[in-house]
Amino acid sequence: MKRAIVLQVRTSEDRETHETLAWVSVGCIPARMQDGRLYYPKTSDTLITTCAGETRSPDKFKKFKSLKVGSVVDLQMALNEFTNKSFVNDIIVRVDSKYVDEELYGKNNEK
């Protein structure tokens, strides 16, 4: 498992299938090793983006869409046997974000 912070949650539509997709971008944070030191992920492994389709995986879609920016999550990784690449199998919320949209993005009428 990897611990991460949710950076972005957005939806889009697939051009070919017209399925609604929920995209989640997370930033991995350092992990504590057994000897107490911190392991910092490589720069190329820090940002992870994953998606879930509304019709292909409706449970993941609802879960991903309900995530809030700033939440601390655990990523359950799995391995694609054909390509030998890891992918996000599930996202488990550990600490929900304490921020509201106005605090993160500002008010619409601010100048």
Secondary structure in CASP SS format (residue, H / E / C, confidence):
PFRMAT SS
TARGET T0000
AUTHOR 0000-0000-0000
METHOD secondary structure of the structure
MODEL  1
M C 1.00
K E 1.00
R E 1.00
A E 1.00
I E 1.00
V E 1.00
L E 1.00
Q E 1.00
V E 1.00
R E 1.00
T E 1.00
S E 1.00
E E 1.00
D C 1.00
R C 1.00
E C 1.00
T C 1.00
H C 1.00
E C 1.00
T E 1.00
L E 1.00
A E 1.00
W E 1.00
V E 1.00
S E 1.00
V E 1.00
G E 1.00
C E 1.00
I C 1.00
P C 1.00
A E 1.00
R E 1.00
M C 1.00
Q C 1.00
D C 1.00
G C 1.00
R C 1.00
L E 1.00
Y E 1.00
Y C 1.00
P C 1.00
K C 1.00
T H 1.00
S H 1.00
D H 1.00
T H 1.00
L E 1.00
I E 1.00
T E 1.00
T E 1.00
C E 1.00
A E 1.00
G E 1.00
E C 1.00
T C 1.00
R C 1.00
S C 1.00
P H 1.00
D H 1.00
K H 1.00
F H 1.00
K H 1.00
K H 1.00
F H 1.00
K H 1.00
S C 1.00
L C 1.00
K C 1.00
V C 1.00
G C 1.00
S C 1.00
V E 1.00
V E 1.00
D E 1.00
L E 1.00
Q E 1.00
M E 1.00
A E 1.00
L E 1.00
N E 1.00
E C 1.00
F C 1.00
T C 1.00
N C 1.00
K E 1.00
S E 1.00
F E 1.00
V E 1.00
N E 1.00
D E 1.00
I E 1.00
I E 1.00
V E 1.00
R E 1.00
V E 1.00
D C 1.00
S C 1.00
K C 1.00
Y C 1.00
V C 1.00
D H 1.00
E H 1.00
E H 1.00
L H 1.00
Y H 1.00
G C 1.00
K C 1.00
N C 1.00
N C 1.00
E C 1.00
K C 1.00
END
